[in-house]
Amino acid sequence: MKKIFFDTMSEKKGEKMFKHEIVTTKEGLPYWLYINKGNVVQITKHWHNSIEIDYTFKGDADYIVSGKRYHVSDNEFILINSGEVHGVENIKRVMERRSVVLLIPYENICNLYPDFENLDFKVNLAPDEDYTDIKQLLRGFFESSAELDTNLRKIKQLGIFYMLVEKLIEKCTKKKIKKKPSKYRSNQNEIKKIIEYMDGHYQEKLTLDIISKKFSFSKGYLAKVFKNEMGVGVIQYLQIIRLQNAFNELSNSNKSITIIADSCGFANPSSFQKLFKQTYGMSPNVYRKKIKVQ
């Protein structure tokens, strides 16, 4: 299963818009499910053809969806439509965070409900009283993850999945609005290629000059367009990619801080440790000790 960005317990997730990823389900299931129990990293802006439902059982974070910011806290969920650019920032209470990420390939939900191709999910957070049943189902994914019998867990979660799809279509859809082509989408296509290049070469010594020459842009043009589309500079985004990969290495291997920093493209261990502490409020060594006692 191929994914990219924040999943530290399996491979990586989703399909991205600037870094377009392909969601591949496993075990013949019609969805991909990630249960987060305290391992999470900032998620850079991306897109995928799958629809996404993110439920926060405990925690705080800002979701940026199609340029709008939504703060998601305890017992809240957010819906993200196929093809929408989204990311997650300002993740608080990192070690306490408990959440569910469900991705449903677009063709799978259309197979279940053919008219879905004419619908979109509402992205905004909904009043609690209107969506209690949906939150209970999403919480069921989290609770059923404790089932040790793999086959029984699969049956439980499949049951939850089909009931959830029914409720989401019934309560959370609206007629799709056709969008006109725009300069915004043209810029996105340019940025997509640049992000894909950085994602494949983050271990190398990259500079704004090197990247701009690679794509035959002036440094000024690249810096301006990238910042307008992504909200951060080219090199800042590159450092986020490096940090995410380093986070995964730190969580899933016994490699030293020095080796991780070098293999992920940081100039030195100090720059890696500084960025890590700025982002997560603790050093890489402290984080590693915390996840070992969980």
C-alpha positions as a Markdown table, in Angstrom:
| # | Residue | x | y | z |
|---|---|---|---|---|
| 1 | Met | 0.0 | 0.0 | 0.0 |
| 2 | Lys | 1.6 | 3.3 | -1.1 |
| 3 | Lys | 1.0 | 6.5 | 0.7 |
| 4 | Ile | 2.8 | 9.6 | 1.7 |
| 5 | Phe | 2.8 | 12.0 | 4.6 |
| 6 | Phe | 2.0 | 11.4 | 8.1 |
| 7 | Asp | 1.3 | 7.8 | 8.8 |
| 8 | Thr | 4.0 | 6.5 | 11.2 |
| 9 | Met | 2.5 | 3.1 | 11.9 |
| 10 | Ser | 2.2 | 1.7 | 8.4 |
| 11 | Glu | 3.3 | 3.0 | 5.0 |
| 12 | Lys | 2.0 | 6.4 | 3.9 |
| 13 | Lys | -1.2 | 7.7 | 2.9 |
| 14 | Gly | -3.4 | 9.3 | 0.3 |
| 15 | Glu | -2.9 | 10.9 | -3.0 |
| 16 | Lys | -1.7 | 14.4 | -3.2 |
| 17 | Met | -2.5 | 17.2 | -5.3 |
| 18 | Phe | 0.9 | 18.8 | -5.2 |
| 19 | Lys | 2.3 | 15.4 | -4.4 |
| 20 | His | -0.4 | 13.2 | -5.9 |
| 21 | Glu | -0.6 | 9.9 | -4.0 |
| 22 | Ile | -2.6 | 6.8 | -4.8 |
| 23 | Val | -4.8 | 5.3 | -2.1 |
| 24 | Thr | -4.6 | 1.5 | -2.3 |
| 25 | Thr | -6.8 | -0.4 | 0.1 |
| 26 | Lys | -5.7 | -3.7 | 1.6 |
| 27 | Glu | -7.2 | -7.1 | 2.4 |
| 28 | Gly | -9.9 | -6.5 | -0.1 |
| 29 | Leu | -11.5 | -3.8 | 1.9 |
| 30 | Pro | -13.4 | -0.9 | 0.2 |
| 31 | Tyr | -11.6 | 1.7 | 2.3 |
| 32 | Trp | -8.3 | 2.6 | 4.0 |
| 33 | Leu | -8.3 | 3.1 | 7.7 |
| 34 | Tyr | -5.7 | 4.7 | 10.0 |
| 35 | Ile | -6.0 | 4.7 | 13.8 |
| 36 | Asn | -3.8 | 7.3 | 15.4 |
| 37 | Lys | -2.7 | 6.8 | 19.0 |
| 38 | Gly | -0.2 | 9.6 | 19.7 |
| 39 | Asn | 2.0 | 9.4 | 16.6 |
| 40 | Val | 1.3 | 12.3 | 14.2 |
| 41 | Val | 3.2 | 14.9 | 12.2 |
| 42 | Gln | 2.2 | 18.0 | 10.4 |
| 43 | Ile | 0.6 | 17.1 | 7.1 |
| 44 | Thr | 1.6 | 19.2 | 4.2 |
| 45 | Lys | -1.0 | 20.3 | 1.7 |
| 46 | His | -1.9 | 17.6 | -0.7 |
| 47 | Trp | -4.8 | 16.0 | -2.6 |
| 48 | His | -6.2 | 12.6 | -3.5 |
| 49 | Asn | -9.1 | 11.2 | -5.5 |
| 50 | Ser | -10.5 | 9.5 | -2.4 |
| 51 | Ile | -12.9 | 11.1 | -0.1 |
| 52 | Glu | -11.5 | 11.6 | 3.4 |
| 53 | Ile | -13.2 | 11.6 | 6.8 |
| 54 | Asp | -11.1 | 12.7 | 9.8 |
| 55 | Tyr | -12.5 | 12.2 | 13.3 |
| 56 | Thr | -10.7 | 13.6 | 16.3 |
| 57 | Phe | -11.5 | 11.6 | 19.4 |
| 58 | Lys | -9.1 | 13.6 | 21.5 |
| 59 | Gly | -6.8 | 16.4 | 20.4 |
| 60 | Asp | -6.6 | 19.8 | 18.6 |
| 61 | Ala | -5.5 | 20.7 | 15.1 |
| 62 | Asp | -6.2 | 23.2 | 12.3 |
| 63 | Tyr | -7.3 | 21.7 | 9.0 |
| 64 | Ile | -6.8 | 23.7 | 5.8 |
| 65 | Val | -9.3 | 22.7 | 3.1 |
| 66 | Ser | -9.4 | 24.5 | -0.2 |
| 67 | Gly | -7.9 | 27.6 | 1.4 |
| 68 | Lys | -10.2 | 27.7 | 4.4 |
| 69 | Arg | -9.1 | 26.9 | 8.0 |
| 70 | Tyr | -11.2 | 24.7 | 10.3 |
| 71 | His | -10.2 | 24.1 | 13.9 |
| 72 | Val | -11.0 | 20.5 | 14.9 |
| 73 | Ser | -11.1 | 19.5 | 18.5 |
| 74 | Asp | -12.4 | 16.7 | 20.8 |
| 75 | Asn | -15.2 | 14.6 | 19.3 |
| 76 | Glu | -15.3 | 16.5 | 16.0 |
| 77 | Phe | -14.9 | 15.4 | 12.4 |
| 78 | Ile | -14.3 | 17.0 | 9.1 |
| 79 | Leu | -15.2 | 15.8 | 5.5 |
| 80 | Ile | -12.8 | 16.3 | 2.6 |
| 81 | Asn | -14.0 | 15.8 | -0.9 |
| 82 | Ser | -12.2 | 14.1 | -3.7 |
| 83 | Gly | -9.6 | 16.4 | -5.3 |
| 84 | Glu | -9.6 | 19.0 | -2.6 |
| 85 | Val | -6.3 | 20.4 | -1.4 |
| 86 | His | -5.9 | 19.9 | 2.3 |
| 87 | Gly | -3.4 | 19.8 | 5.1 |
| 88 | Val | -3.1 | 19.8 | 8.9 |
| 89 | Glu | -1.3 | 22.3 | 11.0 |
| 90 | Asn | -0.9 | 23.4 | 14.6 |
| 91 | Ile | -1.4 | 19.9 | 16.0 |
| 92 | Lys | -1.7 | 20.2 | 19.8 |
| 93 | Arg | -1.4 | 17.6 | 22.5 |
| 94 | Val | 0.6 | 15.4 | 20.1 |
| 95 | Met | 1.2 | 12.5 | 22.5 |
| 96 | Glu | -2.4 | 12.5 | 23.7 |
| 97 | Arg | -3.9 | 12.7 | 20.2 |
| 98 | Arg | -6.4 | 9.9 | 19.3 |
| 99 | Ser | -8.0 | 10.1 | 15.9 |
| 100 | Val | -9.4 | 8.1 | 12.9 |
| 101 | Val | -8.6 | 8.8 | 9.3 |
| 102 | Leu | -10.8 | 7.0 | 6.8 |
| 103 | Leu | -10.2 | 7.2 | 3.0 |
| 104 | Ile | -12.7 | 5.8 | 0.5 |
| 105 | Pro | -11.5 | 5.6 | -3.1 |
| 106 | Tyr | -13.9 | 7.6 | -5.2 |
| 107 | Glu | -14.8 | 4.7 | -7.5 |
| 108 | Asn | -15.7 | 2.5 | -4.5 |
| 109 | Ile | -18.3 | 5.0 | -3.1 |
| 110 | Cys | -19.7 | 5.5 | -6.6 |
| 111 | Asn | -20.1 | 1.7 | -6.9 |
| 112 | Leu | -22.0 | 1.7 | -3.7 |
| 113 | Tyr | -24.1 | 4.8 | -4.6 |
| 114 | Pro | -23.9 | 5.6 | -8.4 |
| 115 | Asp | -25.5 | 9.1 | -7.9 |
| 116 | Phe | -22.6 | 10.1 | -5.7 |
| 117 | Glu | -20.8 | 11.4 | -8.8 |
| 118 | Asn | -23.3 | 14.3 | -8.7 |
| 119 | Leu | -22.7 | 15.0 | -5.0 |
| 120 | Asp | -20.1 | 16.5 | -2.8 |
| 121 | Phe | -19.7 | 16.2 | 1.0 |
| 122 | Lys | -20.1 | 19.3 | 3.1 |
| 123 | Val | -16.6 | 20.2 | 4.4 |
| 124 | Asn | -17.6 | 22.5 | 7.3 |
| 125 | Leu | -17.8 | 21.1 | 10.8 |
| 126 | Ala | -21.4 | 20.3 | 11.7 |
| 127 | Pro | -23.5 | 21.0 | 14.9 |
| 128 | Asp | -23.0 | 18.2 | 17.4 |
| 129 | Glu | -26.7 | 17.4 | 17.8 |
| 130 | Asp | -27.1 | 16.7 | 14.1 |
| 131 | Tyr | -24.3 | 14.3 | 13.8 |
| 132 | Thr | -24.2 | 12.3 | 17.0 |
| 133 | Asp | -24.8 | 9.0 | 15.2 |
| 134 | Ile | -22.0 | 9.6 | 12.7 |
| 135 | Lys | -19.6 | 10.3 | 15.5 |
| 136 | Gln | -20.6 | 7.2 | 17.3 |
| 137 | Leu | -19.8 | 5.1 | 14.2 |
| 138 | Leu | -16.4 | 6.9 | 13.7 |
| 139 | Arg | -15.7 | 6.2 | 17.4 |
| 140 | Gly | -16.6 | 2.6 | 16.7 |
| 141 | Phe | -13.6 | 2.3 | 14.3 |
| 142 | Phe | -11.4 | 3.4 | 17.1 |
| 143 | Glu | -12.8 | 1.1 | 19.7 |
| 144 | Ser | -12.9 | -1.9 | 17.4 |
| 145 | Ser | -9.2 | -1.5 | 16.7 |
| 146 | Ala | -8.6 | -3.2 | 20.1 |
| 147 | Glu | -10.1 | -6.5 | 18.8 |
| 148 | Leu | -7.3 | -9.0 | 18.7 |
| 149 | Asp | -9.1 | -11.5 | 16.4 |
| 150 | Thr | -8.2 | -10.1 | 12.9 |
| 151 | Asn | -11.2 | -11.6 | 11.1 |
| 152 | Leu | -13.7 | -10.5 | 13.8 |
| 153 | Arg | -12.2 | -7.0 | 13.7 |
| 154 | Lys | -12.6 | -6.9 | 9.9 |
| 155 | Ile | -16.2 | -7.9 | 10.2 |
| 156 | Lys | -16.9 | -5.3 | 12.8 |
| 157 | Gln | -15.3 | -2.5 | 10.9 |
| 158 | Leu | -17.0 | -3.5 | 7.6 |
| 159 | Gly | -20.3 | -3.2 | 9.3 |
| 160 | Ile | -19.4 | 0.2 | 10.7 |
| 161 | Phe | -18.2 | 1.3 | 7.3 |
| 162 | Tyr | -21.5 | 0.5 | 5.4 |
| 163 | Met | -23.6 | 2.2 | 8.1 |
| 164 | Leu | -21.3 | 5.2 | 8.0 |
| 165 | Val | -21.6 | 5.6 | 4.3 |
| 166 | Glu | -25.3 | 5.5 | 4.5 |
| 167 | Lys | -25.4 | 8.2 | 7.2 |
| 168 | Leu | -22.9 | 10.4 | 5.4 |
| 169 | Ile | -24.8 | 10.3 | 2.1 |
| 170 | Glu | -28.1 | 10.8 | 3.9 |
| 171 | Lys | -27.0 | 13.8 | 6.1 |
| 172 | Cys | -23.8 | 15.3 | 4.7 |
| 173 | Thr | -24.1 | 15.6 | 0.9 |
| 174 | Lys | -25.0 | 18.5 | -1.4 |
| 175 | Lys | -25.4 | 18.9 | -5.2 |
| 176 | Lys | -22.0 | 19.2 | -6.8 |
| 177 | Ile | -21.2 | 22.7 | -8.2 |
| 178 | Lys | -19.2 | 22.6 | -11.5 |
| 179 | Lys | -16.1 | 24.8 | -11.4 |
| 180 | Lys | -14.8 | 26.8 | -14.2 |
| 181 | Pro | -11.2 | 26.5 | -15.3 |
| 182 | Ser | -9.0 | 29.1 | -13.7 |
| 183 | Lys | -5.5 | 30.5 | -13.5 |
| 184 | Tyr | -5.4 | 29.0 | -10.0 |
| 185 | Arg | -5.6 | 25.4 | -11.4 |
| 186 | Ser | -2.9 | 26.3 | -13.9 |
| 187 | Asn | -0.6 | 27.4 | -11.1 |
| 188 | Gln | -1.4 | 24.2 | -9.2 |
| 189 | Asn | -0.2 | 22.1 | -12.1 |
| 190 | Glu | 3.1 | 23.9 | -12.1 |
| 191 | Ile | 3.5 | 23.5 | -8.3 |
| 192 | Lys | 2.6 | 19.8 | -8.5 |
| 193 | Lys | 5.6 | 19.0 | -10.6 |
| 194 | Ile | 7.9 | 20.9 | -8.3 |
| 195 | Ile | 6.6 | 19.2 | -5.2 |
| 196 | Glu | 6.9 | 15.8 | -6.8 |
| 197 | Tyr | 10.5 | 16.6 | -7.7 |
| 198 | Met | 11.3 | 17.7 | -4.1 |
| 199 | Asp | 9.6 | 14.7 | -2.7 |
| 200 | Gly | 11.8 | 12.4 | -4.8 |
| 201 | His | 15.1 | 14.4 | -4.1 |
| 202 | Tyr | 14.7 | 15.7 | -0.5 |
| 203 | Gln | 17.8 | 13.8 | 0.5 |
| 204 | Glu | 19.9 | 15.8 | -1.8 |
| 205 | Lys | 21.4 | 19.3 | -1.4 |
| 206 | Leu | 18.6 | 21.4 | -2.9 |
| 207 | Thr | 18.5 | 25.2 | -3.1 |
| 208 | Leu | 16.0 | 27.6 | -4.6 |
| 209 | Asp | 18.5 | 28.2 | -7.4 |
| 210 | Ile | 18.8 | 24.5 | -8.2 |
| 211 | Ile | 15.1 | 24.0 | -8.2 |
| 212 | Ser | 14.2 | 27.1 | -10.3 |
| 213 | Lys | 16.8 | 26.1 | -13.0 |
| 214 | Lys | 15.5 | 22.5 | -13.0 |
| 215 | Phe | 12.1 | 23.9 | -14.1 |
| 216 | Ser | 13.3 | 26.8 | -16.2 |
| 217 | Phe | 11.8 | 29.5 | -13.8 |
| 218 | Ser | 13.4 | 32.6 | -12.4 |
| 219 | Lys | 14.0 | 32.3 | -8.7 |
| 220 | Gly | 11.7 | 35.3 | -8.1 |
| 221 | Tyr | 8.8 | 33.8 | -10.1 |
| 222 | Leu | 9.1 | 30.4 | -8.4 |
| 223 | Ala | 9.3 | 31.9 | -5.0 |
| 224 | Lys | 6.2 | 34.1 | -5.6 |
| 225 | Val | 4.0 | 31.5 | -7.2 |
| 226 | Phe | 5.0 | 28.8 | -4.7 |
| 227 | Lys | 4.3 | 31.0 | -1.7 |
| 228 | Asn | 1.0 | 32.1 | -3.2 |
| 229 | Glu | -0.2 | 28.5 | -3.7 |
| 230 | Met | 1.3 | 26.8 | -0.7 |
| 231 | Gly | 1.4 | 29.5 | 2.0 |
| 232 | Val | 5.1 | 28.8 | 2.7 |
| 233 | Gly | 8.3 | 29.2 | 0.8 |
| 234 | Val | 10.0 | 26.6 | -1.4 |
| 235 | Ile | 12.8 | 25.7 | 1.1 |
| 236 | Gln | 10.4 | 25.8 | 4.1 |
| 237 | Tyr | 8.2 | 23.3 | 2.3 |
| 238 | Leu | 11.2 | 21.2 | 1.5 |
| 239 | Gln | 12.2 | 21.2 | 5.2 |
| 240 | Ile | 8.7 | 20.0 | 6.1 |
| 241 | Ile | 9.1 | 17.1 | 3.7 |
| 242 | Arg | 12.4 | 16.3 | 5.3 |
| 243 | Leu | 10.9 | 16.5 | 8.8 |
| 244 | Gln | 8.1 | 14.2 | 7.9 |
| 245 | Asn | 10.4 | 11.5 | 6.6 |
| 246 | Ala | 12.7 | 12.0 | 9.6 |
| 247 | Phe | 9.7 | 11.7 | 11.9 |
| 248 | Asn | 8.9 | 8.3 | 10.4 |
| 249 | Glu | 12.5 | 7.1 | 10.7 |
| 250 | Leu | 12.6 | 8.2 | 14.3 |
| 251 | Ser | 9.3 | 6.4 | 15.1 |
| 252 | Asn | 10.0 | 3.2 | 13.2 |
| 253 | Ser | 13.7 | 2.6 | 13.5 |
| 254 | Asn | 16.6 | 2.6 | 15.9 |
| 255 | Lys | 18.8 | 4.7 | 13.7 |
| 256 | Ser | 20.8 | 7.4 | 15.4 |
| 257 | Ile | 19.8 | 11.1 | 15.2 |
| 258 | Thr | 22.9 | 11.8 | 13.1 |
| 259 | Ile | 22.1 | 9.1 | 10.5 |
| 260 | Ile | 18.5 | 10.1 | 10.3 |
| 261 | Ala | 19.4 | 13.8 | 9.8 |
| 262 | Asp | 21.9 | 12.9 | 7.1 |
| 263 | Ser | 19.6 | 10.5 | 5.3 |
| 264 | Cys | 16.7 | 13.0 | 5.2 |
| 265 | Gly | 18.7 | 15.8 | 3.7 |
| 266 | Phe | 19.4 | 18.0 | 6.7 |
| 267 | Ala | 22.6 | 20.0 | 6.7 |
| 268 | Asn | 23.5 | 18.6 | 10.1 |
| 269 | Pro | 22.0 | 17.0 | 13.2 |
| 270 | Ser | 21.6 | 20.4 | 14.9 |
| 271 | Ser | 19.3 | 21.8 | 12.2 |
| 272 | Phe | 17.2 | 18.7 | 12.4 |
| 273 | Gln | 16.9 | 18.8 | 16.2 |
| 274 | Lys | 16.1 | 22.5 | 16.1 |
| 275 | Leu | 13.3 | 22.2 | 13.6 |
| 276 | Phe | 11.9 | 19.1 | 15.4 |
| 277 | Lys | 11.8 | 20.9 | 18.7 |
| 278 | Gln | 10.2 | 24.0 | 17.1 |
| 279 | Thr | 7.5 | 21.8 | 15.6 |
| 280 | Tyr | 6.8 | 19.3 | 18.4 |
| 281 | Gly | 7.9 | 21.1 | 21.5 |
| 282 | Met | 10.5 | 18.4 | 22.4 |
| 283 | Ser | 13.8 | 17.0 | 21.1 |
| 284 | Pro | 13.9 | 13.9 | 18.9 |
| 285 | Asn | 15.5 | 11.9 | 21.8 |
| 286 | Val | 12.7 | 12.9 | 24.2 |
| 287 | Tyr | 10.1 | 12.0 | 21.6 |
| 288 | Arg | 11.7 | 8.6 | 21.0 |
| 289 | Lys | 11.7 | 7.8 | 24.7 |
| 290 | Lys | 8.0 | 8.8 | 25.0 |
| 291 | Ile | 6.8 | 6.5 | 22.3 |
| 292 | Lys | 8.8 | 3.6 | 23.7 |
| 293 | Val | 6.9 | 3.7 | 27.0 |
| 294 | Gln | 3.5 | 3.8 | 25.4 |
